[in-house]
Structures are given as C-alpha cells and as structure tokens.
Amino acid sequence: MHYVYAALLLHKSGKEVNEENLKKVVAATGTEISSDEEVKIKSLVASLKGVDIDKELENASFVAAAPAASAAPAEGEAKKKEKPKEEKKEAAAEGLSALFG
C-alpha cells in the first residue's frame, strides 16, 4: 500500500510516477527495497500507465467517519433519504481497480 501512497505523493507534487521516483520516495522512508518489492513497483507503474489519476480520484467514493457526538437522524429524516445508486459506486470501484491493480 505504501507504493500507492508514494505514487499519489509524486502525482500531487507534479513529478512523474515512474520506477526511479517511486524507489526514491520509498527509500526516503528508510524502507529497504527487495527484489519482490521491485516487482510490485514495476507492476504499479505499468498499471498507472495511461490512467488519469485526477479523474480517478474525483470518481472515488470516500467514506468519512461520522463524529461520535452526532445525534442519530430522526425517524422521518431517515425515511426521506434515498438509497444511493449502486451502479455509480460500482463504476467508481472499477476505476479504482484499474488504478491500484
């Protein structure tokens, strides 16, 4: 997972997401890069080739934790809420799977 974070960090800073840059970011954390991990880095770079990361992040659905002190919605309010479209979430999940392999 830390390779994905490194890729996002590189993207956010405007750097190219490639094997060399990913290795530098991971090495900066003090993590040794074994031959198994080099394969993971190569796989991630190949998976991200041609992917618009900004677009994928826009389409990603993130679950925000509700504050512990918040009160539960009233019964009427709960009934008024519509169920979110499952199709839209599935499409976002498909986009993320292309991003993360």
Steps between C-alpha positions, in 0.01 A plus 500: 500500500787736567587490128156636418551778754839576346341514154231737625763718667701518178188583300392768745844663486496499119776242463489213253382172651774264384708223656796721585291767673294243690818331625636837616184582695485157663874507577456843662278331759785268595339195343726244330383412150532127439473329163140402583416862567666609174253275320213671684635842400528395135148362511361819652673720242368279219148514650507878517619548142232693312283553811375850581562495874316829562189367328516172692533685830197715413295186432618319811252479784648558842323412821532770761469399861210664678586692816434299815293778657255532210142404569322236294262642239133519589275223370341724238835615371626145462197405290540804272854413400531316174728206456811593300531350155699178519592526135695821559700347786578194291633719220722686747627171639582380149702816438690450824577140417664617179698751703620263770509170316 
